[in-house]
Amino acid sequence: MVRQHGLRGAAVSAVAVLGAMAMGGCSVDGRGADERPALGGVPGQTGRVEQAGRAAGGPVAEVRAAADALVAAGSARARTSMETAAGGTRVTIRGAGGYDFVRRTGRLTVVLPSDPAGADEHRPVTELMTPGALYMKNRGAGVPADKWVRVDTTTLADGNLVTGGATDPLAAAELLRGAREVTYAGDEEFEGAAVRHYRGEADIGQAAARMATSPARASMAAAAKGFARDTVPFDVYLDDEGRIRKVIHRFSFSHGGGTVAVTSTTVLHDFGTPVAVRLPERQDIYAGRIRG
C-alpha cells in the first residue's frame, strides 16, 4: 500500500493531482500483463445507431444511450482537459490519445502545465486505462523512469473520474446513464460536425446501477460516495449517430469548509481509428513508495 494524498488538498498543484490518486487511500500493486493478454485495437464499425431517445424517450433516453453509441462506433481518438479551481487558482491538465470502447481500454499522454515561472519541469505522463485499473508511467517522484504504477480504480473514492488528470472516456459516457432533468439546448456545429447540445445532471449512483461491466461498475459505485454531491452537472454534444463529440462534467469536492471545483472535458473524433494498448509486464510495475 502506498500512502496517497487527497485531490481535495491538491487543487492548486497539477503535480499533486496526478500524485493524489483521489481522496484518500488507494491500492497500488505489482500485477501486470499476466492478468490479461496484450490488447490490440479493433477498427470501429460504422453504421447509424437508432435514435430511440429522440423519437420515443426524449432527451433523457438519448443522452443515456450515448455510451452504447460509442461501443457501436468501436474506437476513437480523444482529447481531454481537466481544470481544478480553488482559492482563485486554476490549473489545467491536458491529454490526448485513443480509446477502444469495445475492450474498454485506452492510452493517453497527459501533459502537466508549466510552473509559474514558465519552465516546463514535468514530463508527460503516459496513462493506460483498463477495466478496474489505471497504469501510469512518469508517474512522480520516487518512481524509476522505466517503471509503471498500477492503481486499482475500484478502491478510488472518485472511481478514477478525476484521479489521473483525465476522465476515462467511456466512464465519462457511462456517467450519462444516470442522466436526469435533461434539456435540449439546440443544434450546433462542433469541429465540422452537426451536433445536438443537451444539458442536465447525472446521478452517479444511478449510473453505476445501470452499468453491466463489473470492474467499471465497481469504480462508478465508489465514485458515488466520493464527491460533495451525488449529481454531476454536464453539457454533452451528440452527433447524428448518437455518439459523443464533446462532454463536459463539473465535479465538486468539499475541502476546508469550501468547495473545490473540477471541470473535466472529453472530446472524441476520428471514430473507428484502431487503438492498441499493451499492458506492462509484472516486472515493469513499481510497487514501492511514491514521494509526493
C-alpha positions in Angstrom: 0.0 0.0 0.0 1.3 3.4 -0.9 0.2 6.4 1.1 -1.7 8.8 -1.1 -2.6 12.5 -0.6 -6.0 13.7 -1.5 -7.0 15.6 -4.6 -9.1 17.8 -2.4 -5.9 19.3 -1.0 -4.1 19.4 -4.3 -6.3 21.8 -6.3 -3.5 24.3 -6.8 -0.9 21.8 -7.9 -1.2 19.8 -11.1 1.6 17.5 -9.9 -0.4 16.8 -6.8 -3.5 16.0 -8.8 -1.6 13.1 -10.5 0.2 12.3 -7.3 -3.0 12.2 -5.3 -4.8 9.1 -6.5 -8.0 10.9 -5.4 -9.4 11.5 -2.0 -7.9 9.0 0.4 -6.1 5.7 0.2 -5.8 3.5 -2.9 -4.2 0.2 -3.8 -1.0 0.3 -5.8 0.2 -3.2 -6.7 2.5 -5.1 -9.0 0.0 -7.0 -11.1 0.8 -6.7 -14.8 0.3 -8.2 -18.2 -0.2 -11.7 -17.0 -3.7 -10.7 -15.7 -4.8 -10.3 -19.3 -3.3 -10.6 -22.8 -1.9 -7.8 -24.9 -4.7 -5.8 -26.4 -4.9 -4.5 -29.9 -7.5 -2.1 -31.3 -10.3 -3.1 -33.5 -11.5 -0.7 -36.2 -14.9 0.7 -35.3 -17.9 -0.5 -37.2 -19.8 2.3 -38.9 -23.5 2.5 -39.2 -26.3 4.5 -37.7 -27.4 3.9 -34.2 -31.1 4.0 -33.7 -32.0 7.3 -32.0 -34.9 6.0 -29.9 -34.2 8.8 -27.5 -35.3 11.5 -30.0 -38.4 9.7 -31.1 -39.7 8.0 -28.0 -37.8 8.6 -24.8 -36.8 12.2 -25.4 -33.5 13.9 -24.4 -33.0 11.7 -21.3 -33.1 8.5 -23.2 -30.9 9.8 -26.0 -28.2 11.0 -23.5 -28.4 7.8 -21.5 -27.8 5.8 -24.8 -24.6 7.7 -25.6 -22.3 5.1 -24.2 -23.9 2.4 -26.3 -23.4 4.5 -29.4 -19.7 4.7 -28.6 -19.4 1.0 -28.2 -21.1 0.6 -31.6 -18.5 3.0 -33.1 -15.7 0.8 -31.8 -13.0 3.3 -31.1 -12.0 6.9 -31.4 -9.2 9.5 -30.9 -9.6 11.5 -27.7 -8.6 14.9 -26.3 -9.1 15.7 -22.6 -8.7 18.6 -20.3 -9.2 18.9 -16.6 -9.3 22.2 -14.7 -9.2 22.5 -11.0 -10.2 25.7 -9.2 -9.8 26.6 -5.6 -9.0 29.9 -3.8 -8.9 31.8 -7.1 -6.2 29.5 -8.5 -6.8 27.5 -11.7 -4.7 24.6 -13.0 -5.4 22.8 -16.3 -4.1 19.4 -17.3 -4.4 18.3 -20.9 -4.3 14.9 -22.6 -4.5 13.2 -26.0 -4.7 9.6 -27.3 -7.1 7.0 -28.3 -9.8 4.7 -26.8 -11.2 1.3 -27.7 -14.8 1.3 -26.4 -15.4 -2.4 -27.1 -12.4 -3.5 -24.9 -12.7 -0.6 -22.5 -9.0 0.2 -23.0 -7.3 3.4 -23.8 -3.9 5.2 -23.9 -3.5 8.9 -23.2 -0.5 11.2 -22.9 -1.3 13.7 -20.1 0.6 17.0 -20.1 1.0 18.9 -16.9 1.2 22.7 -17.0 4.5 24.5 -16.6 5.4 26.1 -13.3 4.6 29.7 -12.6 8.0 30.8 -13.9 7.1 29.3 -17.3 9.6 26.4 -17.2 8.3 23.1 -18.4 9.6 21.0 -15.5 7.2 18.0 -15.7 7.5 15.1 -18.1 4.3 14.0 -19.9 2.6 11.1 -18.1 1.5 8.1 -20.1 -1.8 6.5 -18.9 -3.2 3.1 -19.8 -6.9 2.8 -19.0 -8.4 -0.7 -18.5 -11.4 -2.1 -16.6 -10.7 -1.8 -12.9 -7.1 -0.5 -13.3 -5.1 2.6 -14.3 -1.4 2.3 -15.3 0.8 5.4 -15.3 4.4 6.0 -16.5 6.4 9.0 -15.5 4.1 9.0 -12.5 6.0 11.0 -10.0 8.9 11.4 -7.5 10.5 8.1 -6.4 9.3 6.0 -9.4 12.1 4.8 -11.7 11.8 6.2 -15.2 11.3 2.8 -16.8 8.6 1.7 -14.3 4.8 1.9 -14.3 2.5 2.5 -11.4 -0.7 0.4 -11.3 -3.8 1.6 -9.4 -6.9 -0.4 -8.6 -9.6 2.0 -9.6 -12.3 0.2 -7.7 -10.5 1.4 -4.5 -10.5 5.1 -5.5 -13.0 7.3 -3.8 -13.7 9.1 -7.2 -13.8 5.9 -9.2 -11.0 7.3 -11.5 -13.2 10.0 -12.8 -10.6 12.6 -11.9 -7.7 10.8 -10.4 -5.3 10.7 -13.3 -5.9 14.2 -14.5 -8.2 12.8 -17.3 -11.6 11.1 -17.2 -11.7 7.7 -18.8 -13.6 8.5 -22.0 -16.0 5.5 -21.6 -16.6 6.3 -18.0 -17.4 9.9 -19.0 -20.1 8.4 -21.3 -21.4 5.9 -18.8 -21.8 8.6 -16.2 -24.5 9.8 -18.5 -26.5 6.6 -17.9 -27.6 8.4 -14.7 -28.8 11.5 -16.7 -31.9 13.3 -15.4 -33.5 16.7 -15.9 -32.0 16.9 -19.4 -32.9 19.9 -21.6 -32.2 20.3 -25.3 -30.1 23.4 -25.8 -30.2 23.5 -29.6 -28.5 22.3 -32.8 -24.9 23.4 -33.2 -21.7 22.7 -35.2 -18.6 21.3 -33.5 -15.4 20.7 -35.4 -17.3 20.4 -38.7 -20.0 18.0 -37.4 -23.6 18.8 -36.7 -24.4 18.1 -33.1 -27.3 18.3 -30.6 -26.5 20.1 -27.4 -28.0 18.8 -24.2 -27.7 20.0 -20.6 -28.6 18.1 -17.4 -27.4 16.4 -14.3 -26.1 12.8 -13.9 -26.8 10.8 -10.8 -23.6 8.8 -10.1 -25.3 6.1 -8.2 -28.0 5.6 -10.8 -25.2 5.5 -13.5 -23.5 2.7 -11.6 -26.7 0.7 -11.2 -27.3 0.8 -15.0 -23.8 -0.4 -15.9 -23.2 -4.0 -16.7 -19.4 -4.4 -16.6 -18.3 -5.5 -13.1 -15.0 -3.7 -12.6 -16.2 -0.5 -14.2 -19.4 -0.7 -12.3 -17.5 -1.0 -9.0 -15.4 2.0 -9.9 -18.5 4.1 -10.6 -20.2 2.9 -7.4 -17.1 4.0 -5.5 -17.4 7.4 -7.1 -21.0 7.7 -5.9 -19.6 8.0 -2.4 -16.6 10.2 -3.1 -18.0 13.6 -4.2 -19.5 16.5 -2.4 -22.7 16.0 -4.5 -24.2 12.8 -5.8 -25.1 14.5 -9.0 -22.8 16.0 -11.6 -23.9 18.8 -14.0 -23.0 18.2 -17.6 -23.1 19.5 -21.2 -23.0 17.0 -23.9 -22.9 17.3 -27.7 -24.1 14.3 -29.7 -23.8 13.7 -33.5 -26.4 12.2 -35.8 -25.4 8.7 -34.7 -25.8 9.5 -31.0 -22.0 9.5 -30.4 -20.4 11.9 -28.0 -18.3 14.6 -29.7 -17.8 16.6 -26.6 -18.9 16.2 -23.0 -18.2 18.5 -20.0 -18.7 17.3 -16.4 -18.5 19.6 -13.4 -17.4 17.8 -10.3 -17.2 19.3 -6.8 -15.3 18.3 -3.6 -15.8 19.6 -0.1 -12.5 20.9 1.4 -11.6 23.0 4.3 -15.1 24.4 4.7 -15.2 25.3 1.0 -15.6 23.6 -2.4 -13.0 22.6 -4.9 -14.4 22.6 -8.5 -13.1 20.2 -11.1 -14.2 20.6 -14.7 -13.5 17.6 -17.0 -13.8 17.9 -20.8 -13.6 15.0 -23.2 -13.6 15.4 -27.0 -13.9 12.4 -29.3 -13.1 12.3 -33.0 -11.9 10.1 -35.9 -14.2 7.2 -34.9 -13.0 3.8 -36.0 -9.3 4.6 -35.7 -7.6 1.5 -34.4 -6.3 1.8 -30.8 -3.6 -0.6 -29.4 -3.0 -1.0 -25.7 -0.3 -3.3 -24.4 -0.2 -3.7 -20.6 3.2 -3.6 -18.9 4.8 -6.8 -17.7 4.8 -7.6 -14.0 8.5 -6.8 -13.6 7.9 -3.4 -15.2 5.4 -2.3 -12.5 6.7 -0.3 -9.5 5.4 -1.4 -6.1 7.5 0.8 -3.9 6.8 4.1 -2.1 5.8 7.2 -4.1 7.1 10.6 -2.9 4.7 13.5 -3.2 
